[in-house]
Amino acid sequence: MEAQAAARYLRLSPRKARLSADLIRGKRIEEALNILSQTPKQGAKFVSKVVRSALANARQNKSIDVDTLFIKTIFVNQGPTLKRFRARPMGRAARIRKRTCHITVVLSER
């Protein structure tokens, strides 16, 4: 059996979130949460939150043994980009792109 969770429209660039997601791919849940709690990256907090949500979803299903769960797949997709402008000299403007991402985690039993 599988359990999954997703967080969408997070105000974090996908590139930064993938750094934390790559650390825990294929690991057991306890090990993954320990790694994320010790990781000083901004994306580790968001990825940890999604993993905990997927674990809570797995606990709702009585046929899943929570002790044998591992991270089957985790991926970070790009969300919509918020476009802003910053004033520059001589009446010009520079574009600022505030990127967003979607994080999806799928847990499975060994």
N, C-alpha and C positions, 0 to 999 in steps of 0.2 A: 504494500500500500504506500501511497505517497501523500504528502501534505505540502501545500505551497502557500506563499504569501508574497505580496508585492507592495511596494511603496512607489507612488507616482508623483511626478512634478516636484521632486526635491530640489532645493536651490543649492545645488552642488554640481560641478562639472562632471561629466561621465568619466573623464580621464582620471580625476582624483578618486572617484568612487571605485574604479576598477583596480586601483592599487591595493585597496583593502579586500576586495572580493577575490583577487587572485591568491591572497594569502591562505584562504580557508577552503578553497575548492577541493572537494573529496575528503575532507576531514570529518571526524566525529563531532557531534554537537558540543559536548563539554570542552573538547580541545579547541574548537573554533571560537567559542565564546571567551575562553581564556586568552587566546591569541589576540582577539579583537580588543579585549579590555586592556591589554598591554601595548597596543599599537597607538602611537601618538599622532595619528592622522585624523583629519577632519571627517573623512568618509567612514572611518571605523565605527563611529557612533551611529551613523545611519544604517550601515550594514548590520551591525549588532541588533539594532531595533527590529529590522526585518527578519533576522534569524529567530529572534525571540517570538515574533508574531507567528512564524511558521511552526515553531515548536508548540505554541499554544493551540494552533489549529490542529496539530497532530494529536494533542492530548484530548481533544473533543471526540476523536474517532476511537472507539473502544477496541477495534481490531488491530491497532498499531501498537507495537511494543516500543515505548519511548526510549528505552535504554539502548536500543540497537540502531538508532537513527544516525544517518550521516548526510552530508550535503551532497546531493546527487548533481544538481546543477545550480549555478548562480551566475546571473548575467546582468549587466548594466547597459541599458539602452539610452540613447539620447532622447531627451524630451524637447519641447519647444523652447526656443531661445527668446528671452526678453530683450528687446532692442532699445537702448537708451542713448542719449547724446550728451557729450560734455563740450562746453564752450572752449574754443581754442582762439589763439590770437588772430587778429585781422578779420573778425566776424565769421570765422569758420567754425565747423563742428566736427568732432571726432566720434565715431560710433563706439559704444560700449556694448558688448554682448554678454548678457547674464545668462549663462547656460543652466539647463535643468536636466535631470536624469530620472529614469525609472529603474528601480532595482527589483529583481525577481529571484526568489529562492525556492528551490524544490528539495524537500527532504524525502529520503527513502530508507527502507530497512535493509540491513545487510543480509 
